[in-house]
């Protein structure tokens, strides 16, 4: 749909989309596959898959994860390491607690899991998953967490307090990406017409009339957001997406972005691009390869 060694950082929410792996389920579920600790082959640009749907930077370890067509990968160090099984992770987002993720998408080759996968949750960093709801019904390409629960888009914008029961948002917003933070009820939706903003966990929306038309968005902090235009131009907001300041530019096609609040107080922004993973430690003014010293 879309329109390295670093100091410890605090957990942050991700943008953009991805989906699922081999699961640990209740009752009649297939057995979960163990995490594969071995490195995987990379593409020419160093990415572990040609199709990256989401990126997140998680916890005090600054672990950088890519959610892809071929599963979940830890790209903190080179070469990348596979986590869990091989499924197409179309929607992917971090939860409030370290190691908790939500995902959606399609089962991998030979899997007995339902298609689409609906919403799943992992409590062990993506090694194993449980099915929560809407199996066989929803492929959430846009997915995020808020203080109130989950916001997701499968052709219809939906909200859930627990990932199991769902409400339909009374809006025509059709986001490419949803960006939220687990300590806030502010959500940003990127659309062709511009940014839409919700302050009630995705129930109601208003357009940000003065904002840029961005393709990707993410929160580094409940009140600090970053966005990237289709041409790679980076914008920063210090008021949770109400107003925006133009910063630098990311070279190459951008697939997904994530941000955290750095130990130095600046927002640190990661981007998965056609040329590999890059990072900015100055609020989006400049970027360098994430594995550069």
Buried (B, 14 or more C-beta within 10 A) or exposed (E): BBBBEBEEBBBBBBBBBBBBBBBBBEEEBBEBBEBBEEBBEBBEEBBBBEBBBBBBBBBEEBBBBBBBBBBBBBBBEBEBBBBBBBBBBBBBBBBEEBBBBBBBBBBBEEBEBBBBBBBBBBBBBBBBBBBBBBBEEBBBBBBBBBBBBBBBBBEEBBBBEEBEEBEEBEBEBBBBBBBBBBBBBBBBBBBEEBBBBBBBBBBEBEBBEEBBBBBBBBBBBBBBBBBBBBEBBBBBBBEBBBEBEEBBBBEBEBBBBBBBBBBEEBBBBBBBBBBBBBBBBBBBBBBEBBBEE
